[in-house]
Amino acid sequence: MAQNYNTKNEGSSKLFMGVLVGAAVGAAIALLDTNTRDQVKTGSKNIGSSTSGFVRNVKDNPGEFKNDLSGRFQSAVSTLKNAMNEAQSLYEKVNEDVVPQVESIRESASEIVESAKEATEDAKDIGGQVADASSEVKEGVSSQAGSTESSNDSVVQLNKKSQNTVDATPQGDIPGEVGRDK
């Protein structure tokens, strides 16, 4: 096991050395160009001066740097707390206002669907009654046509619902109690 660990370290070491040598060769080739050398010099001076200025500031005024950094952290924490409070308020508002409304709408939709099913069943029942009345009328007419009586006094026997329909006036009165003038 120890030998395996050493082999991995040697491989990592060779890789690291290869990366360093490649970077050095690439930098040397890049520095052959005059513009690149000038940019590297300028960039190095800028980094050096800004770093030394920062270090000098921290060294000269460590309390001010600490206070500044502490103030920035406190400001960030305060902003984060406000955001969390607003998120909590939004969550509560959704739970108090929106969720009950959605539940109410869902219940209303269920009631509407149930009413539509009942209306469909009622319409089927009415259609069946109309079909029954139609067949009764057809049976009466066909039996009258097939009879050998020559008298015009023949009467077709209708059930009470069919008779009410026949008795309805041409003005559009609805047979039965509803719609009749009393």
Disulfide bonds with the S-S distance in Angstrom:
none
